Amino acid sequence: MSLFKQITLRLFGNKKSNPDFDFRRVSSVLIRPMGHAVGDTVAHIAYIRQLKAIYPNCKIGIFVTERSRPIYEHCPLIDEFLEDSFIECIKQHTKWQVYLDFYETFNSQHIIKTALLAADINIIFHKSDKKYYHTGNVKNYDFHCPPLSDRHMAAHLQTSVFAKFFPIPEPDVSLDLDSATLNEITPFWKDEADRKYRILLAPQGSEATRQIPPSELAALINRCNPVDLQDVRFVLCNTSNSGTYFEQLQELCSDNISLLLSPKTSLHQYLALVASADLIVCVDSGTVHLACAFKRPLLGFYANNPANISKWYPLSYKGVPHMVVVADLPAPSKETHHFPLDDASDWLNNCIVNGIAAIKSASLRI
């Protein structure tokens, strides 16, 4: 172990335990997220809502980045957004009662920052062992609440020390966008004159290998009832290499399918694009969780990896249609291809029929 890590452990890696902390009198909670990817961020909306349910008057702060802040800004339950810097941690010294560390490993920066914050109690959850830092030699926490291996990532508080004192509500990741924000994205759908049933396609994940093959997505779309297609607009989200994917998909789709490639979007715009869709078809990715957050019907495609599915299955809002399609490959697998499409096709066509009827009914009432 390097001298720096030895010094870090000696000076910052220990904390006097506070086992008698009164969990019924909590006025402030600071959260270090497990990560700042879209899926991680949406999961933390559930934690924040659960904390506000058990502590209605509690101040809640969270460390954010440029990547996560646009999502958190749509959660009015958050009181403070904090930059994850040493200077900010010094400014926040002793200002928080409870520090929730969801990050899944220890590292030197976080160990030092945790000491600088000096919250009344520190709570950790899952911590994977690293070569030099692990729960055996880092003792800067008061409570260790390892989650159950088969539980969803948004369920950590339900098996934590908080559950000894309060009933913890089921995870709810829902968010809302105002109508002005949604209206800004309307031109992306090109249906201002004749409102269509909007289907957002997000078949590509953050990793190049995680995508629904264009041939399989086209096979699904081509099974849509031709009678309904005049009232349906498909928009492919624009991420890395989407131009090539769009060309392949367009070539494979029937001529009567209205398919557009979205312009490049900022994260703010992408949130609005998801929220303005009538249905989302996507691979296992952050878009799955945004669809759940904005209460959009979802057709999600997952690799046959039971451990991953148990942690990251869609947390759809009660009553919102959703379906998960799992690749027909031996488990465990990370491959996203060979998807069975029969049930998915029936489900999609049913959603389209009901959605078109709802749009036409709404237009008659205007």
C-alpha positions as CSV (number, residue, x, y, z in Angstrom):
1,M,0.0,0.0,0.0
2,S,1.3,3.5,-0.9
3,L,2.3,5.9,1.8
4,F,-0.6,8.2,0.7
5,K,-3.2,5.5,1.2
6,Q,-1.7,4.6,4.6
7,I,-1.9,8.2,5.7
8,T,-5.5,8.5,4.3
9,L,-6.5,5.5,6.3
10,R,-4.8,6.7,9.5
11,L,-6.1,10.3,9.4
12,F,-9.5,9.9,7.7
13,G,-10.5,6.3,7.6
14,N,-12.0,6.0,11.1
15,K,-14.9,7.6,12.9
16,K,-16.2,7.4,16.4
17,S,-19.3,5.4,16.2
18,N,-22.7,6.9,17.1
19,P,-24.9,3.7,17.6
20,D,-27.5,5.5,19.7
21,F,-28.4,8.1,17.1
22,D,-32.1,9.1,17.3
23,F,-33.5,8.2,13.9
24,R,-36.8,9.7,14.9
25,R,-35.3,13.2,15.0
26,V,-33.6,13.8,11.6
27,S,-33.6,17.3,10.2
28,S,-31.0,16.9,7.3
29,V,-29.7,14.2,5.0
30,L,-26.9,14.4,2.5
31,I,-26.7,11.9,-0.3
32,R,-23.7,10.7,-2.2
33,P,-25.1,8.8,-5.2
34,M,-23.9,5.4,-6.4
35,G,-23.2,7.1,-9.7
36,H,-24.3,9.8,-12.1
37,A,-25.6,7.8,-15.0
38,V,-29.2,8.3,-16.0
39,G,-30.4,5.0,-14.4
40,D,-28.5,5.7,-11.2
41,T,-30.0,9.2,-11.0
42,V,-33.5,8.0,-11.4
43,A,-33.1,5.3,-8.7
44,H,-32.1,8.1,-6.3
45,I,-35.4,9.8,-6.9
46,A,-37.0,6.9,-5.1
47,Y,-34.7,7.3,-2.1
48,I,-35.4,11.0,-1.9
49,R,-39.2,10.4,-2.0
50,Q,-38.9,7.7,0.7
51,L,-36.9,10.0,2.9
52,K,-39.4,12.8,2.5
53,A,-42.2,10.4,3.4
54,I,-40.6,9.5,6.7
55,Y,-39.1,12.9,7.4
56,P,-41.5,15.5,5.8
57,N,-39.6,18.5,7.1
58,C,-36.1,17.2,6.5
59,K,-33.6,19.1,4.4
60,I,-32.2,16.9,1.6
61,G,-29.0,17.6,-0.2
62,I,-27.3,15.6,-3.0
63,F,-24.0,15.7,-4.8
64,V,-24.5,16.3,-8.5
65,T,-22.7,16.6,-11.8
66,E,-23.6,18.3,-15.1
67,R,-24.8,14.8,-16.2
68,S,-27.2,14.2,-13.3
69,R,-28.4,17.7,-12.3
70,P,-30.8,18.2,-15.2
71,I,-32.7,15.1,-13.9
72,Y,-32.6,16.0,-10.2
73,E,-33.9,19.5,-11.0
74,H,-37.3,18.0,-11.9
75,C,-37.5,16.6,-8.3
76,P,-38.9,19.5,-6.1
77,L,-38.1,17.4,-3.0
78,I,-34.4,18.2,-3.2
79,D,-33.3,21.3,-1.2
80,E,-29.6,21.6,-2.1
81,F,-27.5,20.6,-5.1
82,L,-23.8,20.3,-4.1
83,E,-20.7,20.2,-6.2
84,D,-18.6,17.1,-5.4
85,S,-15.4,19.0,-4.5
86,F,-13.1,19.2,-1.5
87,I,-13.9,22.9,-1.1
88,E,-17.6,22.2,-1.0
89,C,-17.1,19.5,1.6
90,I,-15.2,21.9,3.8
91,K,-18.0,24.4,3.5
92,Q,-20.5,21.7,4.5
93,H,-18.4,20.6,7.5
94,T,-20.8,19.5,10.4
95,K,-23.9,20.9,8.5
96,W,-25.5,17.5,8.0
97,Q,-27.0,15.0,10.4
98,V,-27.1,12.0,8.2
99,Y,-24.8,11.2,5.3
100,L,-25.9,8.4,3.0
101,D,-23.0,7.0,1.0
102,F,-24.5,4.9,-1.9
103,Y,-21.2,4.8,-3.8
104,E,-20.2,1.1,-4.2
105,T,-16.5,1.2,-3.4
106,F,-14.2,3.2,-1.1
107,N,-11.6,5.5,-2.7
108,S,-9.1,8.0,-1.3
109,Q,-11.1,11.1,-2.4
110,H,-14.4,9.9,-0.9
111,I,-12.7,8.8,2.4
112,I,-11.2,12.3,2.8
113,K,-14.4,14.1,1.8
114,T,-16.5,12.0,4.2
115,A,-14.2,13.0,7.1
116,L,-14.4,16.7,6.0
117,L,-18.2,16.6,6.0
118,A,-18.2,15.2,9.6
119,A,-21.9,14.3,9.6
120,D,-23.4,13.1,12.8
121,I,-23.7,9.6,11.3
122,N,-22.5,8.0,8.1
123,I,-24.5,5.1,6.5
124,I,-23.0,2.9,3.8
125,F,-24.8,0.3,1.6
126,H,-23.1,-2.0,-0.9
127,K,-19.3,-1.7,-0.8
128,S,-17.2,-3.9,-3.1
129,D,-13.7,-4.7,-1.7
130,K,-10.8,-3.1,-3.5
131,K,-7.2,-4.0,-3.2
132,Y,-6.4,-1.4,-0.5
133,Y,-9.7,-0.2,0.8
134,H,-12.5,-2.4,2.1
135,T,-14.9,-2.5,5.1
136,G,-12.2,-4.4,7.0
137,N,-9.9,-1.4,7.2
138,V,-12.1,1.6,6.5
139,K,-14.2,2.3,9.6
140,N,-15.6,5.8,8.7
141,Y,-19.3,4.7,9.0
142,D,-21.8,4.1,11.8
143,F,-24.2,1.8,10.0
144,H,-23.5,-0.7,7.2
145,C,-26.7,-1.7,5.4
146,P,-25.8,-4.1,2.6
147,P,-28.8,-4.6,0.3
148,L,-30.2,-8.0,-0.6
149,S,-28.6,-9.4,-3.7
150,D,-32.0,-10.0,-5.5
151,R,-33.5,-6.6,-4.7
152,H,-33.9,-3.6,-7.1
153,M,-31.4,-0.8,-6.9
154,A,-34.1,1.6,-5.8
155,A,-35.0,-0.6,-2.8
156,H,-31.9,0.0,-0.6
157,L,-33.7,2.0,2.1
158,Q,-36.3,-0.8,2.6
159,T,-33.6,-3.1,4.0
160,S,-31.7,-0.4,5.8
161,V,-31.5,0.8,9.4
162,F,-34.3,3.2,8.6
163,A,-36.7,0.3,8.3
164,K,-36.3,-0.5,11.9
165,F,-38.0,2.8,12.8
166,F,-40.4,3.5,10.0
167,P,-42.4,1.7,7.3
168,I,-40.5,2.5,4.1
169,P,-42.8,3.2,1.1
170,E,-42.4,1.3,-2.1
171,P,-39.9,2.9,-4.6
172,D,-41.5,5.7,-6.7
173,V,-39.3,7.3,-9.3
174,S,-41.9,9.5,-10.9
175,L,-41.1,13.0,-12.2
176,D,-43.1,15.6,-14.1
177,L,-42.2,18.2,-16.8
178,D,-44.2,21.4,-17.3
179,S,-46.2,21.9,-20.4
180,A,-43.9,24.6,-21.7
181,T,-40.9,22.3,-21.7
182,L,-42.9,19.6,-23.5
183,N,-44.2,22.0,-26.1
184,E,-40.6,23.0,-27.0
185,I,-39.9,19.4,-28.2
186,T,-43.1,19.1,-30.3
187,P,-41.3,20.0,-33.6
188,F,-39.1,16.9,-33.1
189,W,-42.2,14.8,-33.8
190,K,-43.3,16.8,-36.9
191,D,-47.0,16.2,-36.1
192,E,-48.2,19.7,-35.2
193,A,-50.9,19.6,-37.9
194,D,-52.1,16.1,-37.3
195,R,-51.2,14.6,-33.9
196,K,-49.8,11.1,-34.2
197,Y,-49.3,8.3,-31.7
198,R,-45.7,8.9,-30.8
199,I,-43.3,6.0,-30.4
200,L,-39.8,6.8,-29.3
201,L,-37.2,4.2,-30.3
202,A,-34.1,4.0,-28.1
203,P,-32.5,0.7,-29.2
204,Q,-28.8,1.7,-28.4
205,G,-27.3,1.7,-25.0
206,S,-24.3,3.5,-23.6
207,E,-22.1,0.5,-24.7
208,A,-21.7,-0.1,-28.4
209,T,-22.5,-3.8,-27.9
210,R,-25.7,-3.2,-26.1
211,Q,-28.3,-2.6,-28.8
212,I,-31.3,-4.2,-30.3
213,P,-30.2,-5.3,-33.8
214,P,-31.8,-3.2,-36.5
215,S,-33.1,-6.4,-38.1
216,E,-35.0,-7.4,-35.0
217,L,-36.4,-3.9,-34.3
218,A,-37.5,-3.7,-37.9
219,A,-39.2,-7.1,-37.6
220,L,-41.1,-5.8,-34.6
221,I,-42.1,-2.5,-36.3
222,N,-43.1,-4.3,-39.5
223,R,-45.6,-6.4,-37.5
224,C,-47.6,-3.3,-36.6
225,N,-51.1,-3.3,-38.1
226,P,-50.9,-1.5,-41.4
227,V,-54.4,0.0,-40.8
228,D,-53.0,1.9,-37.8
229,L,-49.7,3.0,-39.2
230,Q,-51.1,6.2,-40.8
231,D,-51.7,7.4,-37.2
232,V,-48.2,6.4,-35.8
233,R,-44.9,8.3,-35.8
234,F,-41.7,6.5,-34.9
235,V,-38.7,8.7,-33.9
236,L,-35.3,7.1,-33.3
237,C,-33.3,8.9,-30.6
238,N,-30.0,10.3,-31.8
239,T,-27.0,9.0,-29.9
240,S,-23.6,7.8,-31.1
241,N,-23.7,5.9,-34.4
242,S,-27.4,6.5,-34.7
243,G,-27.0,7.8,-38.3
244,T,-25.8,4.4,-39.4
245,Y,-28.4,2.6,-37.3
246,F,-31.2,4.7,-38.8
247,E,-30.1,4.0,-42.3
248,Q,-30.1,0.3,-41.7
249,L,-33.5,0.4,-39.9
250,Q,-35.1,2.6,-42.6
251,E,-34.0,0.1,-45.3
252,L,-35.5,-2.8,-43.4
253,C,-38.8,-1.2,-42.5
254,S,-41.9,-1.2,-44.8
255,D,-42.5,1.9,-46.9
256,N,-45.7,2.8,-45.0
257,I,-43.9,3.3,-41.7
258,S,-43.3,6.9,-40.7
259,L,-39.8,6.9,-39.3
260,L,-37.7,9.9,-38.3
261,L,-34.2,10.4,-36.8
262,S,-34.3,12.8,-33.9
263,P,-32.0,15.8,-34.0
264,K,-29.1,15.8,-31.6
265,T,-30.5,16.7,-28.1
266,S,-29.2,18.1,-24.9
267,L,-30.1,16.1,-21.8
268,H,-32.9,18.6,-21.0
269,Q,-34.3,18.1,-24.5
270,Y,-34.0,14.3,-24.2
271,L,-36.0,14.3,-21.0
272,A,-38.7,16.2,-22.8
273,L,-38.5,13.9,-25.8
274,V,-39.1,10.9,-23.5
275,A,-41.9,12.6,-21.6
276,S,-43.6,13.7,-24.8
277,A,-43.7,10.2,-26.3
278,D,-46.8,8.0,-26.0
279,L,-44.7,4.8,-25.8
280,I,-41.1,4.0,-25.5
281,V,-39.3,1.0,-27.1
282,C,-35.8,0.6,-25.8
283,V,-32.9,-1.6,-24.8
284,D,-31.9,-1.9,-21.2
285,S,-30.5,1.6,-20.6
286,G,-31.2,4.9,-18.8
287,T,-34.1,5.5,-21.1
288,V,-36.0,2.5,-19.5
289,H,-35.8,4.4,-16.2
290,L,-36.7,7.8,-17.7
291,A,-39.8,6.2,-19.3
292,C,-40.8,4.9,-15.8
293,A,-40.1,8.3,-14.3
294,F,-42.3,10.1,-16.8
295,K,-45.0,7.4,-16.6
296,R,-44.7,6.4,-20.2
297,P,-45.8,2.9,-21.5
298,L,-42.6,0.9,-22.0
299,L,-41.4,-2.0,-24.1
300,G,-38.0,-2.9,-22.7
301,F,-35.5,-5.3,-24.2
302,Y,-33.0,-7.0,-21.7
303,A,-30.2,-9.5,-22.0
304,N,-30.9,-12.8,-20.2
305,N,-29.0,-11.8,-17.1
306,P,-31.2,-12.5,-14.1
307,A,-28.9,-10.7,-11.6
308,N,-29.0,-7.5,-13.7
309,I,-32.8,-7.8,-14.4
310,S,-33.5,-8.1,-10.6
311,K,-31.6,-4.9,-9.9
312,W,-32.6,-2.9,-12.9
313,Y,-36.1,-4.0,-14.1
314,P,-38.5,-1.2,-14.9
315,L,-40.2,0.5,-12.0
316,S,-43.3,1.5,-14.0
317,Y,-45.9,3.6,-12.3
318,K,-49.0,1.8,-11.2
319,G,-51.4,1.3,-14.1
320,V,-48.9,2.3,-16.8
321,P,-48.5,-0.5,-19.4
322,H,-45.1,-2.1,-19.6
323,M,-43.5,-5.3,-20.9
324,V,-40.0,-6.7,-20.6
325,V,-38.6,-8.9,-23.4
326,V,-35.7,-11.1,-22.5
327,A,-33.2,-12.3,-25.1
328,D,-33.7,-16.0,-25.9
329,L,-30.1,-17.0,-25.0
330,P,-28.7,-19.1,-22.2
331,A,-28.3,-17.3,-18.9
332,P,-26.3,-15.5,-17.7
333,S,-25.7,-13.4,-20.9
334,K,-25.0,-9.8,-21.7
335,E,-26.0,-10.2,-25.3
336,T,-29.0,-8.2,-26.6
337,H,-30.2,-10.1,-29.6
338,H,-32.4,-13.1,-30.4
339,F,-35.5,-11.5,-28.9
340,P,-38.8,-13.4,-29.0
341,L,-41.2,-11.0,-30.7
342,D,-44.6,-12.7,-30.8
343,D,-45.9,-11.4,-27.5
344,A,-44.1,-8.1,-27.8
345,S,-45.8,-7.5,-31.2
346,D,-49.3,-8.3,-29.8
347,W,-48.6,-6.0,-26.8
348,L,-47.4,-3.2,-29.0
349,N,-50.3,-3.4,-31.4
350,N,-52.7,-3.3,-28.5
351,C,-51.1,-0.2,-27.1
352,I,-51.2,1.5,-30.5
353,V,-54.9,0.8,-30.9
354,N,-55.8,2.1,-27.5
355,G,-53.5,5.1,-27.8
356,I,-54.8,6.2,-31.2
357,A,-58.4,5.9,-29.9
358,A,-57.4,8.0,-26.9
359,I,-55.8,10.7,-29.1
360,K,-58.9,10.9,-31.4
361,S,-61.2,11.0,-28.4
362,A,-59.2,13.9,-26.9
363,S,-59.3,15.8,-30.2
364,L,-63.1,15.6,-30.4
365,R,-63.4,17.1,-26.9
366,I,-61.3,20.2,-27.9
